[in-house]
Amino acid sequence: MIKNKPDQSFAKLWNLSFGFFGVQIAYALQSANISRIFATLGADPHALSYFWLLPPIAGLIIQPIVGAMSDKTWCRFGRRLPYLIVGAIMAVIVMCLLPNAGSFHLAVSGALIFGAFALMFLDLSINISMQPFKMLVGDMVNEKQKGLAYSIQSFLCNAGSVVGYVFPFFLAWIGISNVAEGNRVPDSVAFSFYIGAAILIACVLYTFWKVKEMPPKEYAEYHGITETQKEEKSNVFSLLFKAPKVFWTVGLVQFFCWAAFMYMWTYTTGGVAEQAFGWNPAETTQSVAYQEAGNWTGILFAVQAVGSVIWAAFIPKFKSHKFVYALSLILGGVGFISTTFFTDPYMLFISFFLVGAAWAAMLALPFTILTNSISGRHMGTYLGLFNGTITIPQIVAAAFGGILLSLVGGSSHHQINMIGLAGVLLIVGAFCVFFIKETYAESTAKEVEAE
């Protein structure tokens, strides 16, 4: 007989996800500044997306491994928490190295190669830190509270995003240099990464000390795992073959969503620089206009995060996960497309506020729908495999980014048109939502047991 997981207090749900705040600061700094960093190091706009290839490729390989290993990990520190600490320590080290890629007196090609591998390890470590939070909710929270738990994660995620996104703008505003000589990264960006690394480790340590995972016996009782099932051997490929249909249908939606956001992260700085700050691609990326646009990109992403926080509060009020999922993606798509019409930097606030609705849905709803459909026995492995629905779209989008920029950017290769393309992808994803048929693993298990 499967025991029902008890309801948890808001404080416990909060502690379960608080470290996500620090992890998301690091993720926000990465997503808002990487294209700016590589452009400053000397990368061509058509090659920018290629620098984003290594991180999702590494994530595609490592996440299922981390998930499968954590399913089998039982130690004095817990099941998922050890991976959280290891990932956070790795992220802190790389966050201190990446902004200095142009400061080691390397040639342009050497600095770009160093930056590419630093980015790969940063994204890898952030994902190792991020994944346990999803698993902890799946492990410890009942179906009734999962929506609330993932909404708390969404709030902390977006609050961390706001902090990470505005760091360079704020530091420049208080007098930290926003330009640098040669191919060096401005101090406003470098110091943002250092501060973000300190906050990341502090937040992760808080969750590590406050959360106590279920011991093996208790976990088995709450997830209906028998002694026979514990002894059964299964590998990643067999589990993927047996994955519920909802795994694949949600994955289809994920494909269009994450491809869209890959183009946002890659091309927003250049697109906003051209569209709203009068920057000419023939000019150096060390120009004041481009670097100001880089800071403004952080502000726009912060507006997106605020919009996401507000929309996340409304998501649980909708009875249908599918309806609010599709509606959110359509709003985000309209936001992306509208950027191609606005030349005033402040009007872009409207665009990115709408984009926040899509981001809120992407953070909460896929995991709510998926974890409700799978048992706790292989929760970590399935969430690791599900990460492929995040990384594969990014790999495909990055691989074709330069080609698509040549096609949709016109003779001047306007990068803002890639943001419009991202909007089209989100709307296609919204229509794919209606292929999803939600299922509930615990209900199915009880019916089988009764029979």
Secondary structure as GFF3:
##gff-version 3
##sequence-region A 1 451
A	DSSP	alpha_helix	10	17	.	.	.	ID=ss1
A	DSSP	alpha_helix	19	41	.	.	.	ID=ss2
A	DSSP	three_ten_helix	45	52	.	.	.	ID=ss3
A	DSSP	alpha_helix	54	71	.	.	.	ID=ss4
A	DSSP	alpha_helix	81	97	.	.	.	ID=ss5
A	DSSP	three_ten_helix	98	100	.	.	.	ID=ss6
A	DSSP	alpha_helix	108	140	.	.	.	ID=ss7
A	DSSP	alpha_helix	143	173	.	.	.	ID=ss8
A	DSSP	alpha_helix	187	210	.	.	.	ID=ss9
A	DSSP	alpha_helix	216	223	.	.	.	ID=ss10
A	DSSP	alpha_helix	227	231	.	.	.	ID=ss11
A	DSSP	alpha_helix	236	241	.	.	.	ID=ss12
A	DSSP	alpha_helix	245	277	.	.	.	ID=ss13
A	DSSP	alpha_helix	288	314	.	.	.	ID=ss14
A	DSSP	three_ten_helix	315	317	.	.	.	ID=ss15
A	DSSP	alpha_helix	321	338	.	.	.	ID=ss16
A	DSSP	alpha_helix	348	373	.	.	.	ID=ss17
A	DSSP	three_ten_helix	376	378	.	.	.	ID=ss18
A	DSSP	alpha_helix	379	386	.	.	.	ID=ss19
A	DSSP	alpha_helix	388	408	.	.	.	ID=ss20
A	DSSP	alpha_helix	416	432	.	.	.	ID=ss21
A	DSSP	three_ten_helix	433	435	.	.	.	ID=ss22
A	DSSP	alpha_helix	441	450	.	.	.	ID=ss23
###
